Amino acid sequence: MSCPQDHALSAYADQEMRPAEYAKLARHVQGCPVCQRRLAQFRDLQQAMRELPSPALGFDLSARLKDHLRPAPQISRARPRFWTGWVPAGLGTGLALASGVWLGSLLVGGGVASAPGTSMVRVFDPVPPGGLCAAVEICRLSKAMP
């Protein structure tokens, strides 16, 4: 087995591995002087951190937090009132439909939709306006169209 990475040795030192992995790594560490030195460094670091003084705050932090943290309001399971449930959604839908109809009537011109005039259809002629005819038959066809 090759030497494990530092995070695996750290987990081994903290005993935060699965039992099968822990046993496998323990066998490796017993026969590997490099991993034994690295594991000793992790254990020295753990001991040094345990020896650090615990800072005193000088006040009770939990008491201060209790004043700022209020319990969430209880959500009632009762049926919502009619006015707070469906009426706003219905009003919004009705206003959206009414404004759509009104805007549509503005586009149409306030009256009945009419068919485009023949001058507008002439845009699709085979000969462009003011253009010369390539053949006499094309000119006659375009003039015969109403």
C-alpha positions as CSV (number, residue, x, y, z in Angstrom):
1,M,0.0,0.0,0.0
2,S,1.3,3.5,-0.9
3,C,1.4,6.2,1.8
4,P,-2.0,7.8,2.3
5,Q,-2.7,11.5,1.9
6,D,-2.7,13.8,4.9
7,H,-6.5,14.0,5.1
8,A,-6.6,10.2,5.5
9,L,-4.0,10.3,8.3
10,S,-5.9,13.1,10.0
11,A,-9.1,11.1,9.9
12,Y,-7.1,8.1,11.3
13,A,-5.8,10.3,14.1
14,D,-9.3,11.6,14.9
15,Q,-10.7,8.0,14.6
16,E,-13.2,9.2,12.1
17,M,-12.9,6.3,9.7
18,R,-14.9,3.2,9.0
19,P,-13.6,0.2,11.0
20,A,-12.4,-1.7,7.9
21,E,-10.5,1.4,6.6
22,Y,-9.1,2.1,10.1
23,A,-7.7,-1.4,10.4
24,K,-6.2,-1.3,6.9
25,L,-4.5,2.0,7.6
26,A,-3.3,0.8,11.1
27,R,-1.5,-2.1,9.5
28,H,0.2,0.3,7.0
29,V,1.2,2.8,9.7
30,Q,2.8,0.1,11.8
31,G,5.2,-0.7,9.0
32,C,5.8,2.8,7.5
33,P,8.2,5.2,9.4
34,V,7.1,8.1,7.2
35,C,3.5,7.7,8.1
36,Q,4.4,7.2,11.8
37,R,6.2,10.6,11.8
38,R,3.3,12.3,10.1
39,L,0.8,10.7,12.5
40,A,2.9,11.8,15.4
41,Q,2.8,15.4,14.0
42,F,-1.0,15.2,13.8
43,R,-1.2,13.9,17.4
44,D,1.2,16.7,18.6
45,L,-1.0,19.2,16.9
46,Q,-4.1,17.8,18.6
47,Q,-2.5,18.0,22.0
48,A,-1.3,21.6,21.4
49,M,-4.9,22.6,20.4
50,R,-6.3,20.9,23.6
51,E,-3.8,23.0,25.7
52,L,-4.9,26.3,24.2
53,P,-6.7,28.4,26.7
54,S,-10.5,28.8,26.2
55,P,-11.3,32.5,25.9
56,A,-13.8,33.9,28.3
57,L,-16.4,36.1,26.7
58,G,-17.2,38.0,29.8
59,F,-21.0,37.8,29.0
60,D,-23.5,35.1,28.3
61,L,-23.8,34.9,24.6
62,S,-26.8,32.6,24.6
63,A,-28.9,35.1,26.7
64,R,-28.2,37.8,24.1
65,L,-29.1,35.5,21.2
66,K,-32.3,34.4,22.8
67,D,-33.6,38.0,22.8
68,H,-32.9,38.3,19.0
69,L,-34.1,34.9,18.0
70,R,-37.8,34.6,18.2
71,P,-39.6,31.3,17.4
72,A,-41.2,31.2,14.0
73,P,-44.9,31.9,14.0
74,Q,-47.1,28.9,13.9
75,I,-48.8,28.3,10.6
76,S,-52.4,27.5,11.1
77,R,-53.9,24.7,9.2
78,A,-57.3,26.3,8.9
79,R,-58.8,27.0,5.5
80,P,-57.9,30.5,4.2
81,R,-60.5,33.1,3.9
82,F,-62.1,33.6,0.5
83,W,-61.0,37.2,0.2
84,T,-57.3,36.3,0.8
85,G,-57.2,33.3,-1.4
86,W,-59.0,33.4,-4.8
87,V,-60.2,37.0,-5.1
88,P,-56.8,38.7,-5.8
89,A,-55.9,36.0,-8.3
90,G,-59.3,36.4,-10.0
91,L,-59.0,40.2,-10.2
92,G,-55.5,39.9,-11.6
93,T,-56.7,37.5,-14.3
94,G,-59.7,39.6,-15.2
95,L,-57.6,42.8,-15.5
96,A,-55.1,41.0,-17.7
97,L,-57.8,39.7,-20.0
98,A,-59.6,43.1,-20.2
99,S,-56.4,44.9,-21.0
100,G,-55.5,42.3,-23.7
101,V,-58.9,42.8,-25.3
102,W,-58.6,46.6,-25.1
103,L,-55.0,46.6,-26.6
104,G,-56.1,44.2,-29.3
105,S,-58.9,46.5,-30.3
106,L,-56.4,49.4,-30.6
107,L,-54.3,47.3,-33.0
108,V,-57.3,46.4,-35.2
109,G,-58.4,50.0,-35.4
110,G,-61.4,49.9,-33.2
111,G,-63.5,48.3,-35.9
112,V,-63.8,45.2,-38.0
113,A,-60.7,43.8,-39.5
114,S,-60.5,44.5,-43.2
115,A,-58.6,42.8,-46.0
116,P,-55.5,44.6,-47.3
117,G,-55.9,46.6,-50.4
118,T,-54.7,45.4,-53.8
119,S,-51.8,47.9,-53.7
120,M,-50.4,46.2,-50.7
121,V,-50.6,42.8,-52.5
122,R,-48.7,44.2,-55.5
123,V,-45.5,44.0,-53.4
124,F,-45.4,40.3,-54.2
125,D,-45.5,40.9,-58.0
126,P,-42.8,39.1,-60.0
127,V,-41.6,42.5,-61.4
128,P,-40.5,45.1,-58.9
129,P,-42.3,48.5,-59.1
130,G,-40.7,50.6,-61.7
131,G,-38.7,47.7,-63.0
132,L,-38.2,46.7,-66.6
133,C,-39.8,43.5,-67.9
134,A,-37.3,40.8,-68.7
135,A,-39.9,39.3,-71.1
136,V,-43.1,40.6,-72.5
137,E,-45.1,37.7,-71.0
138,I,-44.1,38.7,-67.4
139,C,-45.3,42.3,-68.0
140,R,-48.7,41.2,-69.3
141,L,-49.1,38.8,-66.4
142,S,-48.4,41.4,-63.8
143,K,-50.7,44.0,-65.5
144,A,-53.5,41.5,-65.8
145,M,-53.5,40.9,-62.1
146,P,-56.0,43.2,-60.3
